[in-house]
């Protein structure tokens, strides 16, 4: 099975890991599967943060079931609080 490397731009709480992370997953993976791969890279201690965050392309926030069939630039957006 072929794999795809997705560059993920980091924002907010993820910035401490650098400006970008590369996640390699099987072709046809969902946004949720990419987030699970990100947890494996960052460690279980960051599982809650990753699960509470969303992945987005340059045009939309991606639902968890969204299937990515080709490489695209992604970003991970942590939850935001404020008023």
RAMO-V831849 format. One record per backbone hydrogen bond with DSSP energy under -0.5 kcal/mol. NH is the residue of the N-H (numbers start at 0). CO is the residue of the C=O. If there is no record, write none. Layout:
nh | co
NH | CO
NH | CO
This chain:
nh | co
3 | 24
5 | 3
5 | 22
6 | 4
7 | 20
8 | 6
8 | 73
9 | 18
10 | 75
13 | 10
14 | 11
15 | 12
16 | 13
17 | 14
20 | 7
22 | 5
24 | 3
24 | 22
26 | 1
27 | 67
28 | 25
28 | 67
30 | 65
31 | 63
33 | 29
34 | 30
35 | 31
36 | 32
37 | 33
38 | 34
39 | 35
40 | 36
41 | 37
42 | 38
45 | 42
46 | 43
49 | 45
50 | 46
51 | 47
52 | 48
52 | 49
53 | 76
54 | 61
55 | 74
56 | 59
61 | 54
65 | 62
67 | 28
68 | 66
73 | 6
74 | 55
75 | 8
76 | 53
76 | 74
77 | 75
